[in-house]
Amino acid sequence: MVDQRISMITLGVADVARARAFYERLGWRGQEIERTVFFQAGGLAVVLWGRADLADDAGMELGGGTGPAGIALAHNVRSASEVDEILTRARAAGATVTRPARETFYGGYAGYFTDPDGHLWEVAYNPGIVPGPDGAITLPDFGTT
C-alpha cells in the first residue's frame, strides 16, 4: 500500500530568482541550495526549480504537449527500497515510469512516474528529509538563504 500523502510540490519555473522574489514578497522564507529554493509549508514543502531542470530530472522532454506541466508532486519515503516498491506498484496500477529509480546528486534515491492523466510524481528517499511518523516532513536548515 502507498501512503496517502504529498511531501513536496515542485513548481517548474522559468526564472528561479524571480519566482523566489515573488514568494518572499508574500512573506514566505526560502532556502536556496543547488539552484533550487525550498519553502516549508505546514507539513510539506513547496519547491521552486527551473522547468527545464525538472523535465530533465524526470526523464521527459520539455514542451511538445508531452512534457511536465511545470509541477511535480513528491512522495518522500523512509528508505530506498520503498522507492522501488512504490514505482513497481504505480506501474502495476497503470502509471508510466518516466525515470526509473536511481541515486541522486543529494545522496538519495528517486524515480518518477506519471499517472494516466499525465500528472508527474516523484518518489524519493532523501536522507536529509525523512517523513515523520505522521508522514509530515520538516525541512532542515540548509545553512543558506
N, C-alpha and C positions, 0 to 999 in steps of 0.2 A: 504494500500500500504506500502511496505517496502522500506525505503530509499536506494538508490543505493550507498552504501559506505562500506568501511572496516575501522574499527577503530584501530585494532591491528592485528598483525601477530605474533602468538606464535610459536616459534620453540621448539619442544621437543628434548632435547639434552641429550647425555649420561653423560656429566660432565659439570655442570653449570659453575664452576670456570674456566675450560679450555676454554669453549665457550666464556665466558666473556673476558678472557685474549686475545683471538683471535680478537674479535671485538674492544677491546680497543687498540690493536696494529695497527688496521686500522685507529685509531684516533677517534673512537666513545667514548662518555662518558655515562656510565651507572650508574644506581642507583639500589642497591640491597635491597629488602625487602621480608621477608618471603621465602627465598631460591629461589627468582625469580629476574631476572635482567631486567630492563626496559630501553630502549633507545628511546629518541624522534627522530623520522624520518619524518621530514616535519610535515604534519597534522595528522600523525598516529604514532603508537608506534610499535617497534619490541621488543618482549619479549622472554627471554630465561628461560625455565623451564624444570626440569627433565622430561624425556619422560614418565617414569612410573607414575609420579605425574599427568601429563597431561591426560594420559589414564584413571587413576582412577577418576579424576575430571569429565571427560566426560562420565563416566559410561561405559567404554569399557575395554576389555581385551587387554593387550599388546602382540603383536605378533600374530602368527597363521593366518596371512593374513586378519583378520577382524578388527584389532586394528587400531588406528590412524597412519597415515603415518609420524608422527613426526611433523605435522604442524596443527595449528588451526587458522582459520580466525575469528576475533571477530567483532561483530556489537554492538557497545555501543549505548545505548538509554538513554532517559531523565527520565524514570520512570519505576518502577517495572511492572506496568500494560502493558507497551509497550512490555516487555519481553514476557508476556503471549500471547499478541496479535500476535506477530511475530512467536512464536512457533506454535500457532494454525494455522496461515496462511501457515507456512512451511509444517506442517503435511498435510494440505489440498492440497498442491501443489505436494505432493509425497515424502516429506522428512521423515526420520526416526528419531524420537526424542530419543536420546540415554540417556539423563539425563533431566527429567522434571525440570522446574524452581524451585529453592529453594533459601533460604537465604544463603549467602556466609560468609566465615570467615572474610572478609574485610568489612562487613556491607552492602553489596549489595544484589543483587538478579540476578540469572543467570541460564540458561539451555543450552543444546547442542542439535544439530541435525546434521545429515549427509544428503547431497544431494544424488540424485540417483546414483552418481558415487562414493559415499563414502567420499567425501570431508567434513571435520569436521568444523562446525561453532559453535561458542559460541555467544549467545545473552545475553548481560549483562547490568544491571544497576549498576553502581558504583558511589556512591555519591561524590567520590573524583575525578572522571574522567568523566565529563559530556560533551557530544559534544556541540560545539558552534552552532550558527545559521547556519553556512555553513557545519556542520557535522564534522568538524575537531576537534581533541582532543589535549589538551596540558597537558603533564604530570606535576603533582605538584612536588615540591621539597619534596621528601620523608624524608629528613633530614638524609640520609645515603649515603654512596658512595660505 
